[in-house]
Amino acid sequence: MTITLFHHPYSRAANVVWMLEEVGIPYDLRFVDMMAGAHKTPEMLALNPMGKLPILIDNETVVTESAAIGLYLADRYAYGTLAPRHDEPQRGMYLRWSFFGPSVIEPAVMAKAGGWVYKEGQAGWGSYSAMLDASEAAIRDRKFVLGDQFSMVDCLFGGTLRYMLTFKLIEPRPAFVSYVARLDERPAHKRSLERNAAIREEHGLNRA
């Protein structure tokens, strides 16, 4: 088994390191110098025509897009633990919130920041305020999205919330702050921070 993650610590690939640590399988990181445009080389475009990270290769399988990578890893390597089984009632909720980050949170935040003019009923992300309320509803009175059980959806949904809180792109509602604090205490998450920090140090990327 050979898993390679094409990685830069200031890209969404950083969050995939957390996913891999949660799954608990061996993997290699292949640094891609985005500042030098290495993510746009013919080699990278052959793997992902978008020219973006992350890109995960599992033997001969290529997976891009963070949510797809997370769901793939959980189904393949942690099915029934990090991923609810197909016949479990929570599977639907798991899928719903796994895609909520890239499909709703990110565009809603971008629309607000950019002052986009659009009809909310025609946009899949609705409104910024509705996005915040829905996000809060997903974790209100719960330890994790699925209740007491941590799952891959918390890497995806929770990882998005963490990013938005870190850069002050969403209001720090108490439910968001306490949820992210719980995620930050996970040993796998701490290991991912150490791994990303080591890559930053190795390539001289530490910010002042």
ZADRENMAR-981998 format. One line per field, with one value per atom (N, C-alpha, C): atom name; residue number from 1; residue in three letters; y negated, z, x negated. Coordinates in steps of 0.2 Angstrom, whole numbers. Layout:
BEGIN
a <- (CA, ...)
k <- (NUM, ...)
r <- (ala, ...)
Y <- (Y, ...)
Z <- (Z, ...)
X <- (X, ...)
***
This chain:
BEGIN
a <- (N, CA, C, N, CA, C, N, CA, C, N, CA, C, N, CA, C, N, CA, C, N, CA, C, N, CA, C, N, CA, C, N, CA, C, N, CA, C, N, CA, C, N, CA, C, N, CA, C, N, CA, C, N, CA, C, N, CA, C, N, CA, C, N, CA, C, N, CA, C, N, CA, C, N, CA, C, N, CA, C, N, CA, C, N, CA, C, N, CA, C, N, CA, C, N, CA, C, N, CA, C, N, CA, C, N, CA, C, N, CA, C, N, CA, C, N, CA, C, N, CA, C, N, CA, C, N, CA, C, N, CA, C, N, CA, C, N, CA, C, N, CA, C, N, CA, C, N, CA, C, N, CA, C, N, CA, C, N, CA, C, N, CA, C, N, CA, C, N, CA, C, N, CA, C, N, CA, C, N, CA, C, N, CA, C, N, CA, C, N, CA, C, N, CA, C, N, CA, C, N, CA, C, N, CA, C, N, CA, C, N, CA, C, N, CA, C, N, CA, C, N, CA, C, N, CA, C, N, CA, C, N, CA, C, N, CA, C, N, CA, C, N, CA, C, N, CA, C, N, CA, C, N, CA, C, N, CA, C, N, CA, C, N, CA, C, N, CA, C, N, CA, C, N, CA, C, N, CA, C, N, CA, C, N, CA, C, N, CA, C, N, CA, C, N, CA, C, N, CA, C, N, CA, C, N, CA, C, N, CA, C, N, CA, C, N, CA, C, N, CA, C, N, CA, C, N, CA, C, N, CA, C, N, CA, C, N, CA, C, N, CA, C, N, CA, C, N, CA, C, N, CA, C, N, CA, C, N, CA, C, N, CA, C, N, CA, C, N, CA, C, N, CA, C, N, CA, C, N, CA, C, N, CA, C, N, CA, C, N, CA, C, N, CA, C, N, CA, C, N, CA, C, N, CA, C, N, CA, C, N, CA, C, N, CA, C, N, CA, C, N, CA, C, N, CA, C, N, CA, C, N, CA, C, N, CA, C, N, CA, C, N, CA, C, N, CA, C, N, CA, C, N, CA, C, N, CA, C, N, CA, C, N, CA, C, N, CA, C, N, CA, C, N, CA, C, N, CA, C, N, CA, C, N, CA, C, N, CA, C, N, CA, C, N, CA, C, N, CA, C, N, CA, C, N, CA, C, N, CA, C, N, CA, C, N, CA, C, N, CA, C, N, CA, C, N, CA, C, N, CA, C, N, CA, C, N, CA, C, N, CA, C, N, CA, C, N, CA, C, N, CA, C, N, CA, C, N, CA, C, N, CA, C, N, CA, C, N, CA, C, N, CA, C, N, CA, C, N, CA, C, N, CA, C, N, CA, C, N, CA, C, N, CA, C, N, CA, C, N, CA, C, N, CA, C, N, CA, C, N, CA, C, N, CA, C, N, CA, C, N, CA, C, N, CA, C, N, CA, C, N, CA, C, N, CA, C, N, CA, C, N, CA, C, N, CA, C, N, CA, C, N, CA, C, N, CA, C, N, CA, C, N, CA, C, N, CA, C, N, CA, C, N, CA, C, N, CA, C, N, CA, C, N, CA, C, N, CA, C, N, CA, C, N, CA, C, N, CA, C, N, CA, C, N, CA, C, N, CA, C, N, CA, C, N, CA, C, N, CA, C, N, CA, C, N, CA, C)
k <- (1, 1, 1, 2, 2, 2, 3, 3, 3, 4, 4, 4, 5, 5, 5, 6, 6, 6, 7, 7, 7, 8, 8, 8, 9, 9, 9, 10, 10, 10, 11, 11, 11, 12, 12, 12, 13, 13, 13, 14, 14, 14, 15, 15, 15, 16, 16, 16, 17, 17, 17, 18, 18, 18, 19, 19, 19, 20, 20, 20, 21, 21, 21, 22, 22, 22, 23, 23, 23, 24, 24, 24, 25, 25, 25, 26, 26, 26, 27, 27, 27, 28, 28, 28, 29, 29, 29, 30, 30, 30, 31, 31, 31, 32, 32, 32, 33, 33, 33, 34, 34, 34, 35, 35, 35, 36, 36, 36, 37, 37, 37, 38, 38, 38, 39, 39, 39, 40, 40, 40, 41, 41, 41, 42, 42, 42, 43, 43, 43, 44, 44, 44, 45, 45, 45, 46, 46, 46, 47, 47, 47, 48, 48, 48, 49, 49, 49, 50, 50, 50, 51, 51, 51, 52, 52, 52, 53, 53, 53, 54, 54, 54, 55, 55, 55, 56, 56, 56, 57, 57, 57, 58, 58, 58, 59, 59, 59, 60, 60, 60, 61, 61, 61, 62, 62, 62, 63, 63, 63, 64, 64, 64, 65, 65, 65, 66, 66, 66, 67, 67, 67, 68, 68, 68, 69, 69, 69, 70, 70, 70, 71, 71, 71, 72, 72, 72, 73, 73, 73, 74, 74, 74, 75, 75, 75, 76, 76, 76, 77, 77, 77, 78, 78, 78, 79, 79, 79, 80, 80, 80, 81, 81, 81, 82, 82, 82, 83, 83, 83, 84, 84, 84, 85, 85, 85, 86, 86, 86, 87, 87, 87, 88, 88, 88, 89, 89, 89, 90, 90, 90, 91, 91, 91, 92, 92, 92, 93, 93, 93, 94, 94, 94, 95, 95, 95, 96, 96, 96, 97, 97, 97, 98, 98, 98, 99, 99, 99, 100, 100, 100, 101, 101, 101, 102, 102, 102, 103, 103, 103, 104, 104, 104, 105, 105, 105, 106, 106, 106, 107, 107, 107, 108, 108, 108, 109, 109, 109, 110, 110, 110, 111, 111, 111, 112, 112, 112, 113, 113, 113, 114, 114, 114, 115, 115, 115, 116, 116, 116, 117, 117, 117, 118, 118, 118, 119, 119, 119, 120, 120, 120, 121, 121, 121, 122, 122, 122, 123, 123, 123, 124, 124, 124, 125, 125, 125, 126, 126, 126, 127, 127, 127, 128, 128, 128, 129, 129, 129, 130, 130, 130, 131, 131, 131, 132, 132, 132, 133, 133, 133, 134, 134, 134, 135, 135, 135, 136, 136, 136, 137, 137, 137, 138, 138, 138, 139, 139, 139, 140, 140, 140, 141, 141, 141, 142, 142, 142, 143, 143, 143, 144, 144, 144, 145, 145, 145, 146, 146, 146, 147, 147, 147, 148, 148, 148, 149, 149, 149, 150, 150, 150, 151, 151, 151, 152, 152, 152, 153, 153, 153, 154, 154, 154, 155, 155, 155, 156, 156, 156, 157, 157, 157, 158, 158, 158, 159, 159, 159, 160, 160, 160, 161, 161, 161, 162, 162, 162, 163, 163, 163, 164, 164, 164, 165, 165, 165, 166, 166, 166, 167, 167, 167, 168, 168, 168, 169, 169, 169, 170, 170, 170, 171, 171, 171, 172, 172, 172, 173, 173, 173, 174, 174, 174, 175, 175, 175, 176, 176, 176, 177, 177, 177, 178, 178, 178, 179, 179, 179, 180, 180, 180, 181, 181, 181, 182, 182, 182, 183, 183, 183, 184, 184, 184, 185, 185, 185, 186, 186, 186, 187, 187, 187, 188, 188, 188, 189, 189, 189, 190, 190, 190, 191, 191, 191, 192, 192, 192, 193, 193, 193, 194, 194, 194, 195, 195, 195, 196, 196, 196, 197, 197, 197, 198, 198, 198, 199, 199, 199, 200, 200, 200, 201, 201, 201, 202, 202, 202, 203, 203, 203, 204, 204, 204, 205, 205, 205, 206, 206, 206, 207, 207, 207, 208, 208, 208)
r <- (met, met, met, thr, thr, thr, ile, ile, ile, thr, thr, thr, leu, leu, leu, phe, phe, phe, his, his, his, his, his, his, pro, pro, pro, tyr, tyr, tyr, ser, ser, ser, arg, arg, arg, ala, ala, ala, ala, ala, ala, asn, asn, asn, val, val, val, val, val, val, trp, trp, trp, met, met, met, leu, leu, leu, glu, glu, glu, glu, glu, glu, val, val, val, gly, gly, gly, ile, ile, ile, pro, pro, pro, tyr, tyr, tyr, asp, asp, asp, leu, leu, leu, arg, arg, arg, phe, phe, phe, val, val, val, asp, asp, asp, met, met, met, met, met, met, ala, ala, ala, gly, gly, gly, ala, ala, ala, his, his, his, lys, lys, lys, thr, thr, thr, pro, pro, pro, glu, glu, glu, met, met, met, leu, leu, leu, ala, ala, ala, leu, leu, leu, asn, asn, asn, pro, pro, pro, met, met, met, gly, gly, gly, lys, lys, lys, leu, leu, leu, pro, pro, pro, ile, ile, ile, leu, leu, leu, ile, ile, ile, asp, asp, asp, asn, asn, asn, glu, glu, glu, thr, thr, thr, val, val, val, val, val, val, thr, thr, thr, glu, glu, glu, ser, ser, ser, ala, ala, ala, ala, ala, ala, ile, ile, ile, gly, gly, gly, leu, leu, leu, tyr, tyr, tyr, leu, leu, leu, ala, ala, ala, asp, asp, asp, arg, arg, arg, tyr, tyr, tyr, ala, ala, ala, tyr, tyr, tyr, gly, gly, gly, thr, thr, thr, leu, leu, leu, ala, ala, ala, pro, pro, pro, arg, arg, arg, his, his, his, asp, asp, asp, glu, glu, glu, pro, pro, pro, gln, gln, gln, arg, arg, arg, gly, gly, gly, met, met, met, tyr, tyr, tyr, leu, leu, leu, arg, arg, arg, trp, trp, trp, ser, ser, ser, phe, phe, phe, phe, phe, phe, gly, gly, gly, pro, pro, pro, ser, ser, ser, val, val, val, ile, ile, ile, glu, glu, glu, pro, pro, pro, ala, ala, ala, val, val, val, met, met, met, ala, ala, ala, lys, lys, lys, ala, ala, ala, gly, gly, gly, gly, gly, gly, trp, trp, trp, val, val, val, tyr, tyr, tyr, lys, lys, lys, glu, glu, glu, gly, gly, gly, gln, gln, gln, ala, ala, ala, gly, gly, gly, trp, trp, trp, gly, gly, gly, ser, ser, ser, tyr, tyr, tyr, ser, ser, ser, ala, ala, ala, met, met, met, leu, leu, leu, asp, asp, asp, ala, ala, ala, ser, ser, ser, glu, glu, glu, ala, ala, ala, ala, ala, ala, ile, ile, ile, arg, arg, arg, asp, asp, asp, arg, arg, arg, lys, lys, lys, phe, phe, phe, val, val, val, leu, leu, leu, gly, gly, gly, asp, asp, asp, gln, gln, gln, phe, phe, phe, ser, ser, ser, met, met, met, val, val, val, asp, asp, asp, cys, cys, cys, leu, leu, leu, phe, phe, phe, gly, gly, gly, gly, gly, gly, thr, thr, thr, leu, leu, leu, arg, arg, arg, tyr, tyr, tyr, met, met, met, leu, leu, leu, thr, thr, thr, phe, phe, phe, lys, lys, lys, leu, leu, leu, ile, ile, ile, glu, glu, glu, pro, pro, pro, arg, arg, arg, pro, pro, pro, ala, ala, ala, phe, phe, phe, val, val, val, ser, ser, ser, tyr, tyr, tyr, val, val, val, ala, ala, ala, arg, arg, arg, leu, leu, leu, asp, asp, asp, glu, glu, glu, arg, arg, arg, pro, pro, pro, ala, ala, ala, his, his, his, lys, lys, lys, arg, arg, arg, ser, ser, ser, leu, leu, leu, glu, glu, glu, arg, arg, arg, asn, asn, asn, ala, ala, ala, ala, ala, ala, ile, ile, ile, arg, arg, arg, glu, glu, glu, glu, glu, glu, his, his, his, gly, gly, gly, leu, leu, leu, asn, asn, asn, arg, arg, arg, ala, ala, ala)
Y <- (6, 0, -6, -11, -17, -23, -27, -33, -39, -43, -49, -55, -60, -66, -72, -75, -81, -87, -90, -94, -100, -105, -112, -114, -116, -117, -123, -127, -133, -132, -126, -124, -119, -117, -113, -106, -105, -98, -98, -103, -103, -100, -101, -97, -90, -88, -81, -77, -81, -77, -75, -79, -77, -71, -71, -65, -59, -59, -53, -51, -56, -54, -51, -53, -50, -43, -42, -35, -31, -33, -29, -25, -27, -23, -26, -22, -26, -30, -35, -39, -44, -46, -50, -57, -62, -69, -71, -73, -76, -83, -87, -94, -97, -102, -105, -112, -115, -122, -127, -128, -132, -139, -142, -149, -149, -143, -143, -140, -139, -137, -130, -126, -119, -115, -118, -115, -115, -119, -120, -117, -113, -109, -104, -102, -96, -90, -88, -83, -84, -89, -91, -91, -95, -95, -89, -84, -77, -74, -75, -72, -76, -83, -87, -93, -93, -98, -105, -105, -112, -115, -111, -113, -116, -112, -113, -108, -109, -104, -104, -99, -92, -87, -83, -77, -71, -66, -60, -54, -51, -45, -39, -34, -28, -22, -19, -15, -18, -16, -19, -23, -24, -28, -36, -40, -47, -51, -54, -58, -65, -70, -77, -79, -86, -89, -86, -90, -89, -84, -86, -82, -75, -74, -68, -64, -67, -63, -61, -65, -63, -57, -57, -52, -46, -46, -40, -37, -41, -38, -34, -38, -35, -28, -28, -22, -17, -18, -13, -10, -15, -12, -13, -16, -16, -16, -11, -10, -7, -11, -8, -12, -15, -19, -27, -29, -36, -37, -32, -33, -28, -31, -26, -22, -16, -11, -13, -11, -13, -12, -7, -5, -9, -13, -16, -23, -24, -30, -37, -37, -43, -44, -39, -40, -46, -48, -54, -60, -61, -67, -67, -62, -62, -65, -63, -65, -72, -74, -81, -86, -85, -90, -89, -84, -83, -88, -89, -93, -100, -102, -108, -114, -112, -117, -120, -115, -118, -121, -118, -119, -125, -126, -132, -137, -134, -139, -143, -140, -144, -149, -147, -152, -158, -156, -161, -166, -164, -169, -173, -170, -173, -179, -177, -181, -187, -186, -192, -196, -193, -197, -201, -198, -201, -206, -206, -210, -208, -201, -199, -201, -202, -203, -197, -194, -188, -187, -182, -180, -174, -175, -170, -163, -164, -158, -154, -157, -154, -152, -153, -151, -145, -140, -134, -136, -141, -143, -147, -150, -154, -160, -162, -168, -167, -172, -171, -170, -173, -172, -165, -163, -156, -151, -152, -148, -147, -153, -153, -149, -150, -147, -139, -137, -130, -127, -130, -127, -127, -131, -131, -125, -124, -119, -112, -111, -105, -103, -107, -105, -107, -111, -113, -107, -108, -102, -96, -96, -89, -90, -84, -84, -85, -81, -81, -81, -81, -82, -76, -70, -64, -62, -67, -66, -65, -59, -58, -55, -52, -49, -53, -54, -58, -54, -57, -54, -59, -56, -60, -67, -67, -74, -79, -77, -83, -85, -81, -84, -89, -87, -91, -98, -97, -102, -106, -103, -106, -109, -106, -110, -116, -116, -123, -128, -126, -131, -133, -129, -131, -137, -135, -140, -147, -147, -153, -157, -153, -156, -159, -156, -158, -164, -165, -171, -176, -175, -180, -181, -176, -176, -175, -172, -171, -173, -175, -177, -171, -172, -167, -165, -162, -160, -154, -155, -150, -143, -141, -134, -132, -137, -136, -135, -140, -140, -134, -132, -126, -119, -119, -113, -112, -118, -118, -116, -119, -117, -110, -107, -99, -96, -98, -95, -96, -102, -103, -99, -96, -91, -84, -83, -76, -75, -69, -67, -68, -65, -65, -72, -77, -83, -87, -85, -88, -85, -79, -76, -79, -81, -84, -91, -95, -101, -101, -96, -95, -93, -89, -87, -93, -97, -103, -108, -109, -113, -111, -105, -102, -104, -103, -105, -112, -116, -123, -125, -122, -123, -121, -115, -112, -116, -119, -123, -131, -133, -140, -144, -141, -144, -147, -147, -150, -157, -159, -166, -170, -176, -181, -182)
Z <- (0, 0, 0, -5, -5, -6, -1, -2, -2, -7, -7, -7, -3, -3, -6, -12, -14, -10, -7, -1, -1, 1, 3, 10, 15, 22, 22, 17, 16, 11, 10, 6, 9, 6, 9, 11, 8, 9, 16, 20, 27, 31, 29, 33, 31, 25, 23, 27, 29, 34, 40, 43, 49, 47, 41, 39, 39, 37, 36, 43, 47, 54, 58, 57, 60, 57, 51, 48, 51, 52, 55, 50, 44, 39, 37, 35, 32, 26, 26, 20, 19, 13, 11, 9, 11, 9, 3, -2, -8, -8, -6, -6, -13, -14, -21, -19, -23, -22, -25, -22, -25, -27, -23, -24, -31, -33, -39, -45, -43, -49, -50, -45, -47, -47, -44, -45, -52, -56, -63, -68, -66, -71, -75, -80, -84, -80, -75, -71, -67, -63, -59, -63, -68, -72, -75, -76, -78, -72, -66, -60, -58, -59, -57, -62, -67, -72, -69, -63, -60, -58, -57, -55, -48, -44, -37, -32, -26, -21, -16, -13, -12, -18, -19, -23, -20, -19, -16, -21, -20, -24, -20, -21, -17, -22, -23, -28, -35, -38, -45, -45, -39, -38, -37, -40, -39, -37, -31, -29, -27, -30, -28, -25, -23, -19, -12, -7, 0, 3, 1, 4, 1, -6, -9, -6, -5, -2, 5, 9, 16, 16, 12, 11, 8, 4, 1, 6, 10, 15, 20, 23, 28, 26, 20, 17, 16, 13, 11, 18, 22, 28, 35, 35, 42, 42, 37, 36, 42, 45, 51, 57, 57, 62, 61, 56, 54, 49, 46, 41, 43, 44, 45, 39, 41, 35, 31, 25, 21, 23, 27, 30, 37, 39, 46, 44, 49, 48, 48, 51, 51, 45, 40, 34, 30, 30, 27, 30, 36, 40, 39, 39, 38, 31, 26, 19, 18, 21, 21, 23, 29, 32, 30, 27, 24, 18, 14, 8, 10, 16, 18, 18, 20, 20, 13, 8, 1, -3, -1, -5, -3, 4, 7, 11, 16, 20, 16, 12, 8, 3, -1, -6, -2, 3, 7, 10, 13, 15, 10, 4, -2, -4, -4, -7, -2, 4, 9, 8, 8, 8, 2, -4, -10, -12, -8, -9, -16, -17, -23, -22, -28, -29, -32, -29, -32, -28, -31, -28, -24, -18, -13, -15, -17, -19, -25, -29, -35, -33, -27, -25, -20, -22, -18, -10, -9, -2, 1, -2, 1, 3, 10, 12, 18, 19, 24, 31, 33, 40, 40, 35, 35, 35, 32, 33, 40, 43, 50, 55, 54, 58, 57, 50, 49, 52, 51, 54, 61, 64, 72, 73, 70, 71, 70, 66, 65, 71, 76, 81, 88, 88, 94, 99, 105, 110, 108, 104, 102, 103, 104, 105, 98, 93, 86, 82, 75, 71, 72, 72, 73, 80, 85, 92, 96, 99, 103, 99, 93, 89, 84, 85, 80, 73, 68, 61, 56, 50, 45, 44, 45, 44, 48, 54, 58, 56, 52, 49, 43, 40, 34, 36, 40, 42, 47, 52, 57, 55, 50, 47, 44, 40, 37, 42, 48, 53, 56, 57, 61, 56, 50, 45, 45, 45, 45, 52, 57, 64, 64, 62, 62, 59, 53, 49, 50, 55, 57, 51, 47, 42, 43, 49, 52, 59, 62, 69, 73, 79, 83, 88, 85, 90, 95, 101, 106, 104, 100, 98, 93, 89, 84, 88, 93, 96, 101, 104, 108, 104, 99, 94, 92, 89, 86, 92, 98, 103, 105, 104, 106, 100, 94, 88, 89, 92, 93, 98, 102, 107, 105, 99, 96, 95, 97, 96, 89, 84, 77, 74, 77, 75, 77, 83, 85, 81, 79, 75, 68, 66, 59, 60, 65, 66, 66, 70, 70, 63, 59, 53, 48, 48, 44, 46, 53, 55, 53, 53, 51, 43, 39, 32, 31, 35, 34, 36, 42, 44, 39, 36, 31, 25, 23, 17, 18, 24, 25, 24, 26, 25, 31, 37, 43, 42, 44, 43, 49, 48, 54, 58)
X <- (-4, 0, -4, -3, -7, -2, -2, 2, -2, -1, -5, -1, -2, 2, -3, -1, -4, -2, -7, -5, -9, -6, -9, -5, -9, -6, -1, -2, 3, 8, 10, 16, 21, 26, 31, 28, 22, 19, 17, 16, 14, 19, 26, 31, 32, 29, 29, 24, 19, 14, 18, 22, 26, 31, 34, 38, 34, 28, 24, 21, 20, 18, 24, 30, 36, 37, 36, 37, 31, 25, 20, 16, 16, 12, 6, 0, -6, -5, -8, -7, -14, -15, -21, -18, -22, -20, -25, -22, -26, -25, -30, -30, -29, -24, -24, -25, -30, -31, -27, -21, -16, -18, -23, -25, -29, -32, -36, -31, -25, -20, -21, -23, -24, -17, -12, -6, -2, -6, -3, -7, -12, -16, -12, -14, -11, -10, -14, -13, -7, -7, -1, 5, 5, 11, 14, 9, 12, 15, 13, 17, 23, 23, 29, 29, 33, 33, 35, 37, 38, 32, 26, 20, 20, 23, 24, 22, 21, 20, 26, 27, 23, 25, 20, 20, 18, 22, 20, 20, 14, 14, 13, 18, 18, 17, 11, 9, 10, 15, 17, 23, 26, 32, 30, 32, 31, 37, 37, 43, 41, 45, 44, 50, 50, 55, 55, 55, 54, 60, 66, 71, 71, 70, 69, 64, 58, 52, 54, 58, 60, 64, 70, 74, 71, 67, 63, 59, 55, 51, 55, 60, 64, 68, 71, 74, 69, 63, 58, 55, 53, 49, 52, 58, 61, 68, 70, 77, 81, 86, 89, 87, 81, 79, 79, 74, 74, 80, 82, 88, 94, 100, 105, 106, 109, 110, 116, 116, 122, 129, 130, 136, 138, 133, 134, 138, 143, 147, 142, 137, 133, 129, 129, 125, 127, 134, 136, 134, 134, 132, 124, 121, 113, 112, 115, 114, 116, 122, 124, 119, 117, 112, 105, 103, 97, 96, 101, 101, 103, 105, 108, 102, 96, 91, 89, 87, 86, 92, 97, 103, 107, 107, 111, 107, 103, 99, 94, 90, 85, 88, 93, 96, 100, 103, 107, 102, 96, 91, 88, 87, 84, 89, 96, 101, 101, 101, 102, 95, 89, 83, 83, 85, 85, 90, 95, 101, 105, 105, 109, 116, 119, 126, 129, 133, 136, 143, 147, 153, 152, 154, 152, 156, 162, 165, 162, 158, 155, 148, 145, 139, 139, 135, 135, 133, 129, 127, 132, 137, 142, 139, 140, 137, 132, 128, 123, 126, 131, 134, 137, 141, 143, 138, 132, 127, 124, 124, 121, 126, 133, 138, 138, 137, 137, 131, 125, 119, 119, 122, 123, 128, 133, 138, 135, 130, 126, 123, 121, 117, 120, 125, 128, 130, 128, 129, 126, 121, 118, 110, 107, 100, 97, 100, 97, 104, 103, 108, 113, 110, 115, 116, 115, 117, 110, 110, 104, 98, 100, 95, 92, 85, 81, 81, 81, 81, 77, 76, 73, 76, 83, 86, 84, 81, 78, 72, 68, 62, 64, 69, 72, 75, 81, 85, 81, 78, 74, 68, 65, 59, 61, 66, 68, 70, 74, 75, 69, 64, 58, 54, 54, 51, 54, 61, 65, 64, 64, 63, 56, 51, 44, 43, 46, 45, 51, 55, 60, 65, 67, 71, 78, 79, 86, 86, 92, 93, 91, 88, 86, 91, 96, 102, 99, 102, 99, 99, 104, 105, 99, 97, 92, 85, 84, 78, 77, 82, 81, 80, 84, 83, 76, 73, 67, 61, 63, 58, 58, 64, 64, 60, 60, 57, 49, 47, 40, 37, 41, 38, 37, 39, 38, 30, 28, 21, 19, 23, 22, 21, 25, 25, 18, 16, 10, 4, 5, -1, -1, 5, 5, 2, 3, 0, -7, -10, -17, -20, -16, -19, -19, -14, -14, -19, -20, -25, -32, -33, -40, -41, -36, -36, -38, -34, -36, -43, -45, -52, -57, -56, -60, -61, -56, -56, -56, -57, -58, -52, -46, -39, -36, -40, -37, -36, -30, -28, -30, -32, -34, -28)
***
